[in-house]
């Protein structure tokens, strides 16, 4: 099931278009940002942080692309609580404040 279609399920409020393509794992905090913030940490730790389930959701390829290219913006109120907890533990809260006001 597509995370983006689930949270933007009211077409009167959000028009993100129908799902299309296979389902991928989508990062709600960009991989590059995590790698940049953890620069200098052991590689295994960085990869575990990048692929941590707290920040991953399933999304169709179409909506995943829209999200990655900033065509879909997720309001903080719709973001899973696990993402905020992850950000606090990893010291990435400033990133979330900037991306999900």
Beta strands, then each sheet from edge to edge (+ up, - down):
strand 1: 23-27
strand 2: 56-60
sheet 1: 1+ 2-
end
